[in-house]
């Protein structure tokens, strides 16, 4: 049974069940098919975007999407001053709840969105933190779900850093029963508590969750996913970059992943991509690359999320 979302928050996908995710996907598909049907759904809703980190996809998809649904988005650039520096996060949230109907925060620390949600009596959406990127993972799994064959029997390989994107992708895949293999360099594994949560989810859904340090482990996967090796806030050291040698997604690696897969493996990346670093031009520009589908679907899945949070999805 799908969980009620109205009036709630989206801080992580760890609590969300498969039925709820699939309900969001169905709403996203309906919005994508006929935007005009929902053009007044968020009439009277003002959402504030609090962004400590730079953004293209997250900012534009939220601003455009909210406007498309008849709402209003206000952008506040916090790149020069972190939330909590000028005044407490609690006071920030308590003020904002008097003026706006939704808080969307893209921050460096998960504790900030957690504190905002605890303080504010309006929905709070995690638009990226150091720990999780739930909106991205919803778009990613929706992008696979909407393709012929859906999610049934799909095998997904993530290769790269065990970061926030990896964490949310693991949450979504294991909840939805999608087999996922996580391939990282030694010392760059996903967080232990997230791995434990996802192993529990996999036992419930029947998903197979595999951890590996060997890039060849991606053989026989329908989808190969990677992300940047150095995220904002991390040090781009020679040592760090050196640890990822051999983990770049190349044409040869994609060919290996596609062994036994009709039509070959699809390639996914949440973007921005460092071409020639974690992925080659030949892969990201190939016919099997669906990175721009992912980018478009950020808007549709986020719009679906907003409709459910405001009880407007029916």
Order of alpha helices (4+ residues) and beta strands (2+ residues): alpha-beta-alpha-beta-alpha-beta-alpha-beta-alpha-beta-alpha-beta-alpha-beta-beta-alpha-alpha-beta-alpha-alpha
